[in-house]
Amino acid sequence: MKYQQGLPEGIDLRSYDMIVVGAGYAGATCARRLAESCEMHVCVLERRDHIGGNAYDYYDEAGVLIHKYGPHIYHTTDERVDSFLSRFTDWSDYQHKVLANIDGTLMPVPFNHESLKLAFGEERGEELYQKLVATFGKDKKVPIMQLRAKKDEDLTEIANYVYEKVFLYYTMKQWGKSPDEIDPSITGRVPVFVGDDDRYFPQAPHQGMPTEGYTKLFERMLDHDLIDVFVGVDARDYLSVGESHILVDGAPFLGEVVYTGQLDELFGMDMGPLPYRTLDMKFETLEQDQFQPVATVNYTTSEDYTRITEFKLMTGQELPGVTTIMKEYSKAYDPESDETPYYAILEPESQERYESYRSRVAGLLNFHPVGRLAEYRYYDMDGVVASALDLSDEIISAHQ
C-alpha cells in the first residue's frame, strides 16, 4: 500500500464516514473491518511517520530486520484473532524462549525443571521438582504466591529463590520501585512451570513471527480502496471534544471516531498526566554471526539494562557475519518529551485519574477509545486486536 505524508491541501475530513486516530493494531483492525463490512470511507491519521504502531519493523543499515520499539513476539490462544491476522501474513514457526542471566548462569524462564537443577544442583533440584510434580501435577504454571500458601519448606524455598533471583531486582529496574513499594499481587503472579517445556508461551497454540515482518502485515491490512492513510499528522490539530460529538475543524463530525491515543492528551492533561514507564533502547550492530544463545536474555541480578534482544534469532533472517542486538533501560516517562509511553502504571490514583478522563468522553455518541493507550491498560498484541474486533462488532451492528 501507499500512504501519504501529511494532509493534502483542501481535504475535508468531515467527508469521511470514519476517522481512525492511530495506525497500530487497534486502529488498523477497526479501519479494515469497517471498510469491508459497512463500506465506510475511512481516514486514518497517524502522528508518527510510519504505520504499524509499536510493532513497526524495518531493515537497519546492516541489513538486519529490527523492531524499532522493542521485540514483538506474536502468540495467542484466541482463534478469532489468529484467523483475522492470518489473512494478512504467513507465520514462521518461531517458538519464543527466554533465558535469565542469574549470577552469571543462564537459566530458562519461566523457571522450570532445568532451571531448578541449574539453581540448586542436579540432586537437590530434582528433589524439589518431584515435590512440585507431586503437589501440582506436570505441565502446570504455579504462581509463587500459591507455592507459599502450601506452607511447605521445600516449596517456600523455591518461591523465595524465584522471587529474589528472577523477580525482585528485575522488577525494581523495570518499574523503578523499591521492594516495599511493589504490590504483593504483582509478585504473586510470577510463575514456576512444572515441566520441561522451555518455551515462554507454552500454552499458546498460535505463535511465531510474520514471515515478511510486521510492517508488511500492516500494509496489507490497510490496503483497501476505502481506506486513506495519512502519516505525520497529529489528530489533535483537527479534533476536539464537543458536548455530544467530536468536533472536526470546530464543527460536529457525524461519522464515527476510533481513538487509540492517550485520553489525557486529548484534554491537554488538564487533570494531570497519566503516568507510564518508558524504555531507552540502545541498538548495537556486531560483526559476528550470533551474540547470545536465544533471542531474549533477561538480566535479573546484574546490569542496568533489563534484557538484551537479538533480532535475527526471532525473525530467522539469514545474514552471516553481522547481527544487531538491543539493550533495554527502563525509566519514568516524561509527558513533555517525545518519549514513547509503554507501560501504564496501574495504581489506584492513576486509574482514578484515567476514569475521570474517560467519563468526559462517555457521553460522546461517536467516540470510541480502544487499545493500550486509550484504555490505559496492559495488552499483548492479540489482546489489542481482540478489543478492536469487539469494538468493530459494536459499530458494525449499529450500522446494519
LUMBA-497116 format. One record per residue (C-alpha): x, y, z. Coordinates in Angstrom, 1 decimal. Layout:
X; Y; Z .
...
//
This chain:
0.0; 0.0; 0.0 .
1.0; 3.6; -0.3 .
0.3; 6.2; 2.4 .
0.7; 10.0; 2.3 .
2.8; 12.2; 4.4 .
0.7; 15.0; 5.8 .
-2.8; 16.0; 4.8 .
-3.5; 17.2; 1.2 .
-4.3; 20.8; 0.9 .
-8.1; 21.4; 0.9 .
-9.0; 18.0; 2.3 .
-12.3; 17.9; 4.1 .
-12.0; 15.4; 7.0 .
-15.8; 15.7; 7.6 .
-16.4; 14.0; 4.3 .
-15.3; 10.6; 5.7 .
-17.6; 8.1; 7.3 .
-15.0; 7.3; 9.9 .
-11.8; 8.8; 11.3 .
-9.3; 6.5; 13.0 .
-6.6; 8.0; 15.1 .
-3.6; 5.8; 15.1 .
-2.3; 3.2; 12.6 .
-1.3; 0.5; 15.1 .
-3.1; -2.8; 15.8 .
-6.3; -1.2; 17.2 .
-6.7; 1.4; 14.6 .
-5.8; -0.7; 11.6 .
-8.1; -3.5; 12.7 .
-11.1; -1.2; 13.1 .
-10.3; 0.6; 9.8 .
-10.2; -2.7; 7.8 .
-13.3; -4.2; 9.3 .
-15.5; -1.1; 8.9 .
-14.3; -0.5; 5.3 .
-15.1; -4.1; 4.5 .
-18.3; -4.7; 6.5 .
-20.0; -1.3; 6.2 .
-18.3; 0.1; 3.1 .
-17.3; 3.1; 5.2 .
-14.8; 5.6; 3.7 .
-12.1; 5.6; 6.4 .
-9.4; 8.2; 7.1 .
-6.5; 7.0; 9.3 .
-4.4; 9.7; 10.9 .
-1.1; 8.7; 12.3 .
1.2; 11.0; 14.3 .
4.4; 9.1; 13.5 .
5.9; 8.9; 10.0 .
5.1; 5.3; 9.6 .
2.2; 2.8; 10.2 .
2.3; -0.2; 12.5 .
2.4; 1.5; 15.9 .
4.9; -0.1; 18.3 .
5.1; -3.2; 16.1 .
6.8; -1.3; 13.3 .
9.9; -3.0; 11.9 .
12.5; -2.1; 9.3 .
15.9; -3.0; 8.0 .
18.8; -1.2; 9.7 .
22.0; -0.1; 8.0 .
23.5; -3.5; 8.4 .
20.5; -5.1; 6.7 .
19.1; -6.7; 9.9 .
15.3; -6.6; 10.3 .
14.8; -4.9; 13.7 .
11.8; -3.8; 15.8 .
12.2; -0.1; 16.4 .
10.1; -0.1; 19.6 .
11.3; -3.3; 21.1 .
10.7; -7.0; 20.4 .
7.2; -8.1; 19.4 .
6.5; -11.9; 19.6 .
3.2; -13.0; 18.2 .
1.3; -15.5; 20.4 .
-2.3; -16.1; 21.1 .
-4.9; -18.6; 22.3 .
-7.6; -16.6; 20.6 .
-8.8; -18.3; 17.4 .
-10.6; -15.3; 16.1 .
-7.6; -13.0; 16.5 .
-5.4; -15.6; 14.7 .
-7.9; -16.0; 11.9 .
-8.1; -12.3; 11.3 .
-4.4; -11.5; 11.4 .
-3.5; -14.6; 9.3 .
-5.4; -13.0; 6.4 .
-2.5; -10.5; 6.1 .
0.6; -12.6; 6.7 .
2.0; -16.1; 6.9 .
3.8; -17.0; 10.1 .
7.1; -18.6; 10.9 .
7.3; -21.4; 13.4 .
9.4; -19.4; 15.8 .
8.9; -20.5; 19.4 .
10.0; -17.9; 21.9 .
12.4; -18.9; 24.6 .
13.9; -16.7; 27.3 .
16.9; -17.2; 29.4 .
17.7; -15.3; 32.6 .
21.2; -14.4; 33.5 .
21.2; -15.2; 37.2 .
24.6; -14.6; 38.8 .
26.3; -15.4; 35.5 .
24.3; -18.6; 34.8 .
21.7; -18.7; 32.0 .
18.5; -20.3; 33.2 .
15.2; -20.8; 31.4 .
12.3; -18.6; 32.4 .
9.6; -19.2; 33.4 .
11.5; -21.3; 36.0 .
11.2; -25.0; 35.0 .
12.7; -28.4; 35.6 .
16.0; -27.5; 34.1 .
16.1; -24.1; 35.9 .
15.7; -25.9; 39.3 .
18.7; -28.2; 38.6 .
20.8; -25.3; 37.5 .
19.9; -23.2; 40.5 .
20.0; -25.9; 43.3 .
22.3; -28.5; 41.8 .
21.3; -31.7; 40.0 .
20.3; -33.8; 43.0 .
18.5; -31.1; 45.1 .
16.9; -29.6; 42.0 .
15.4; -33.0; 41.1 .
14.1; -33.4; 44.7 .
12.4; -30.0; 44.5 .
11.0; -30.7; 41.1 .
9.5; -34.0; 42.2 .
7.9; -32.2; 45.1 .
6.3; -29.8; 42.6 .
5.0; -32.6; 40.5 .
3.5; -34.5; 43.5 .
1.8; -31.3; 44.7 .
0.6; -29.7; 41.5 .
1.0; -32.2; 38.7 .
3.0; -31.9; 35.5 .
2.8; -29.1; 32.9 .
1.3; -26.6; 35.2 .
2.1; -22.9; 35.8 .
2.1; -22.2; 39.5 .
2.5; -18.7; 40.9 .
4.9; -18.3; 43.7 .
2.1; -17.0; 46.0 .
0.5; -20.4; 45.5 .
3.7; -22.1; 46.4 .
4.0; -20.1; 49.6 .
0.3; -20.8; 50.5 .
1.2; -24.5; 50.9 .
3.4; -23.7; 53.9 .
5.9; -26.4; 52.8 .
9.6; -25.7; 53.4 .
10.7; -27.1; 50.0 .
8.0; -25.1; 48.1 .
8.8; -21.9; 50.1 .
12.5; -22.4; 49.2 .
11.6; -22.4; 45.5 .
9.3; -19.5; 45.9 .
11.9; -17.4; 47.7 .
14.6; -18.2; 45.2 .
12.5; -17.3; 42.2 .
11.2; -14.1; 43.9 .
14.7; -12.9; 44.8 .
16.7; -14.0; 41.7 .
14.1; -13.8; 38.9 .
11.7; -11.2; 40.0 .
12.9; -8.7; 42.6 .
15.8; -6.8; 41.1 .
14.4; -7.1; 37.6 .
11.1; -5.6; 38.7 .
12.9; -2.8; 40.6 .
14.7; -1.9; 37.3 .
11.5; -2.3; 35.3 .
9.2; -0.2; 37.5 .
11.7; 2.0; 39.4 .
10.3; 0.9; 42.8 .
11.9; -0.4; 46.0 .
10.8; -3.9; 47.3 .
8.4; -2.5; 49.8 .
6.6; -0.4; 47.1 .
6.0; -3.4; 44.9 .
2.4; -4.7; 45.2 .
2.2; -8.3; 46.5 .
-0.4; -9.1; 43.8 .
2.4; -8.5; 41.2 .
4.9; -10.7; 43.0 .
2.3; -13.4; 43.3 .
1.9; -13.7; 39.5 .
5.5; -14.8; 38.9 .
5.1; -18.4; 37.9 .
7.1; -21.6; 38.1 .
6.4; -24.1; 35.3 .
6.2; -27.7; 36.5 .
7.6; -29.4; 33.4 .
10.4; -29.5; 30.8 .
8.8; -27.2; 28.2 .
11.2; -24.2; 28.0 .
9.1; -22.0; 25.7 .
8.0; -18.7; 27.1 .
4.4; -19.2; 25.9 .
3.9; -23.0; 26.2 .
0.1; -22.8; 26.3 .
-0.3; -20.6; 23.2 .
-1.2; -22.8; 20.1 .
-0.5; -19.9; 17.7 .
2.9; -18.3; 17.9 .
5.6; -17.2; 15.6 .
6.7; -14.2; 13.6 .
5.2; -12.7; 10.4 .
7.3; -14.1; 7.6 .
7.8; -10.7; 5.9 .
7.7; -8.6; 9.0 .
5.1; -6.7; 10.9 .
5.2; -3.6; 8.7 .
4.2; -5.7; 5.7 .
1.3; -7.1; 7.7 .
0.0; -3.6; 8.4 .
0.5; -2.6; 4.8 .
-1.8; -5.4; 3.7 .
-4.3; -4.7; 6.4 .
-4.7; -1.1; 5.4 .
-4.6; -1.8; 1.7 .
-8.2; -1.2; 0.8 .
-9.9; 1.1; -1.7 .
-12.0; 2.8; 1.1 .
-9.0; 3.4; 3.5 .
-6.9; 6.5; 3.2 .
-3.8; 6.7; 5.5 .
-2.0; 9.9; 6.3 .
1.2; 9.8; 8.4 .
2.9; 12.6; 10.2 .
-0.4; 14.1; 11.2 .
-1.3; 14.9; 14.8 .
-5.1; 14.4; 15.1 .
-5.2; 16.9; 17.9 .
-4.7; 19.7; 15.4 .
-8.1; 18.9; 13.9 .
-10.1; 17.1; 16.5 .
-11.6; 18.4; 19.7 .
-14.3; 17.4; 22.2 .
-17.8; 18.9; 21.9 .
-20.9; 18.4; 24.0 .
-22.3; 15.4; 22.2 .
-19.9; 14.8; 19.3 .
-16.3; 15.0; 18.4 .
-15.6; 18.3; 16.6 .
-13.5; 18.3; 13.4 .
-12.1; 21.7; 12.5 .
-14.5; 23.2; 15.0 .
-17.7; 21.6; 13.6 .
-19.5; 18.5; 14.7 .
-18.4; 15.3; 13.0 .
-21.3; 13.0; 12.3 .
-19.3; 9.9; 11.4 .
-17.5; 7.5; 13.8 .
-14.2; 8.3; 15.5 .
-11.9; 5.4; 16.7 .
-9.3; 6.9; 19.0 .
-6.2; 4.9; 20.0 .
-4.2; 7.7; 21.6 .
-3.8; 8.9; 25.2 .
-7.0; 10.3; 26.6 .
-5.1; 12.8; 28.8 .
-3.5; 14.3; 25.7 .
-7.0; 14.9; 24.2 .
-7.7; 17.3; 27.1 .
-4.3; 18.9; 27.3 .
-3.6; 16.8; 30.5 .
-5.7; 19.4; 32.4 .
-6.2; 16.9; 35.3 .
-2.6; 15.8; 35.3 .
-0.7; 13.4; 33.1 .
-1.3; 9.6; 33.3 .
1.9; 8.0; 34.5 .
3.8; 5.5; 32.4 .
7.2; 3.8; 32.2 .
9.1; 4.1; 29.0 .
12.2; 2.5; 27.6 .
15.6; 3.7; 26.4 .
16.7; 1.3; 23.7 .
20.3; 1.0; 22.7 .
20.9; -0.8; 19.4 .
24.3; -2.2; 18.6 .
25.4; -3.9; 15.4 .
28.1; -6.5; 15.9 .
30.4; -8.2; 13.3 .
29.6; -11.8; 14.3 .
27.0; -14.4; 13.3 .
25.3; -14.6; 16.7 .
25.7; -12.9; 20.1 .
23.6; -15.0; 22.5 .
22.0; -18.5; 22.6 .
18.4; -17.3; 22.4 .
16.6; -14.2; 21.1 .
16.0; -12.7; 24.6 .
18.2; -12.8; 27.7 .
16.9; -11.1; 30.9 .
19.4; -9.7; 33.3 .
17.7; -10.2; 36.7 .
20.5; -9.8; 39.1 .
23.0; -7.6; 37.3 .
23.5; -4.8; 34.8 .
21.5; -1.6; 34.5 .
19.5; -2.9; 31.5 .
16.7; -5.3; 31.8 .
17.2; -7.5; 28.8 .
19.1; -8.0; 25.5 .
17.2; -8.9; 22.3 .
18.9; -10.3; 19.2 .
16.5; -9.9; 16.4 .
17.9; -12.4; 13.9 .
17.1; -15.2; 16.3 .
13.5; -14.2; 16.3 .
13.0; -13.5; 12.6 .
15.1; -16.3; 11.4 .
16.9; -14.0; 9.0 .
20.0; -15.4; 7.3 .
22.7; -12.8; 7.3 .
26.2; -14.1; 8.0 .
28.8; -12.1; 9.8 .
26.6; -9.4; 11.3 .
23.9; -9.2; 14.0 .
22.0; -6.4; 15.8 .
21.2; -6.5; 19.4 .
19.2; -4.1; 21.6 .
19.6; -3.3; 25.3 .
16.5; -2.0; 27.2 .
16.8; 0.5; 30.0 .
13.5; 1.3; 31.8 .
12.8; 4.7; 33.2 .
9.9; 7.1; 34.1 .
8.0; 8.6; 31.2 .
8.2; 12.3; 30.7 .
4.9; 13.6; 29.1 .
6.7; 16.7; 27.9 .
9.2; 14.8; 25.9 .
9.0; 12.8; 22.6 .
9.4; 9.5; 24.5 .
7.1; 6.6; 23.9 .
4.7; 5.6; 26.8 .
5.0; 1.8; 27.0 .
3.7; 0.6; 30.4 .
0.7; 2.1; 32.2 .
1.4; 2.4; 35.9 .
-1.8; 0.8; 37.2 .
-2.1; 2.1; 40.7 .
-5.3; 3.4; 42.3 .
-4.5; 7.0; 41.9 .
-3.6; 6.8; 38.2 .
-6.6; 4.5; 37.4 .
-8.9; 7.0; 39.1 .
-7.4; 9.8; 37.0 .
-7.9; 7.7; 33.9 .
-11.6; 7.1; 34.8 .
-12.0; 10.8; 35.2 .
-10.7; 11.4; 31.7 .
-12.8; 8.5; 30.4 .
-16.0; 9.9; 31.9 .
-15.5; 13.1; 29.9 .
-15.9; 11.2; 26.6 .
-18.5; 8.7; 27.8 .
-21.4; 10.9; 26.6 .
-20.0; 11.4; 23.1 .
-22.1; 9.5; 20.6 .
-19.4; 8.8; 18.0 .
-16.2; 8.4; 20.0 .
-14.7; 5.0; 20.6 .
-11.4; 4.7; 22.7 .
-9.6; 1.4; 22.1 .
-6.1; 0.0; 22.6 .
-3.4; 0.1; 25.2 .
-3.2; 3.9; 25.5 .
-6.8; 4.8; 25.1 .
-7.9; 2.1; 27.5 .
-4.9; 2.7; 29.9 .
-4.1; -0.9; 30.4 .
-1.5; -3.5; 29.5 .
-2.3; -5.6; 26.4 .
-0.3; -8.1; 24.5 .
-0.7; -7.7; 20.7 .
-3.5; -10.2; 20.5 .
-5.4; -8.5; 23.3 .
-5.4; -5.2; 21.4 .
-6.7; -6.9; 18.3 .
-9.4; -8.8; 20.3 .
-10.5; -5.5; 21.8 .
-10.6; -3.8; 18.4 .
-12.6; -6.7; 16.9 .
-15.1; -6.4; 19.7 .
-15.4; -2.7; 19.2 .
-15.8; -3.0; 15.4 .
-18.5; -5.6; 16.0 .
-20.5; -3.0; 18.0 .
-20.0; -0.3; 15.4 .
-21.0; -2.7; 12.5 .
-24.1; -3.8; 14.4 .
-25.1; -0.1; 14.9 .
-24.8; 0.5; 11.1 .
-26.6; -2.6; 9.9 .
//
